[in-house]
Amino acid sequence: MTPFHLAFPVRDLEETRAFYRDVLGAKIGRSSDTWVDFDLFGHQLSAHRRNGPDAASGVSGQVDGHNVPIPHFGVVLAMGDWQGLADRLSARKDVDWIEKPMVRFKGEPGEQATLFIRDPSGNALEFKGFSDMAAVFAS
């Protein structure tokens, strides 16, 4: 089984780090000044900072210089499975693309292929592909 991925909005990254690390025992992965990844029981959670009273309804976050929708959820796949999905989606004319297939963090720990689409209800979905599953939680 591969890990799930969930991105969610938070009001403060430091309090979020403390809670997930100290209370839940999550390991901290990659991070920036606007987001932090956690390894929570083998699953990847990405907390994205949002400001203001409507923090939970943020439209996008920043990852590796690209806007990403928050919230979103998806699946982490082995690279071959990801490529098959990316090819299948790319061949269709009815896919609502947010971000077409690309490689993020190229040459860095955690290098990954990614794509974002919307389902018919407008939910944002991200599918990630890793050549090495050990890199999912690279820091």
Disulfide bonds with the S-S distance in Angstrom:
none
